[in-house]
Amino acid sequence: MALFGNRRDVNLFTTVNRELLRYIISQEVGYYKCKLNETQSNLYGEAASARYYTDPVLITCLISKVDQTWTSDDFGPDVNHAVTINFLREDLQDIQLVPEVGDVFTYLDNYFEIDTVADNQFVVGKDFEHAYSADLTTFGRNFSITVTAHLIPADKLGLSKERT
């Protein structure tokens, strides 16, 4: 039987991390969820022309940036910029949001499209929802969701800023 990582421990970790993200780190992104039922797809299941998104939702998170890289070809210079974002799983469950590849978020007046979603950071290496032993049904938790994304021009998304 496990000694650490029961529900009280997980609740403590969640409370501390929520306070840390909201009141100390205070990083937020505007998250646009892709509306799959309104987006037309072609024969290959790709968006044929325009994709449609929900209105943005502000979500607190932890952002890790990678330095920008520049490439140049016959069409001129191009910038590549990747970011990794960690969301608290319970924060996303509270607003009923499931991150998926193709969703978009805005950060520092730029738009980023999600490439990968990792949902496998377990507290004490366990997730109570997948316990094999009856003794472990109250230990561990799938704690955060990590996404990686790349910079995408706003005109490719059909999104634009409006003057206020």
Secondary structure, DSSP 8 states (H G I E B T S, - for coil): --SS-BHHHHHHHHHHHHHIIIIII-EEEEEE-B-TTTS-B-TTSSB-S---B---EEEEEEEEE---EEEEETTEEEEE-EEEEEEEHHHHHHTT----TT-EEEETTEEEEEEEEEEEEEETT--GGG-SSGGGTTB-EEEEEEEEEEEE-HHHHT------
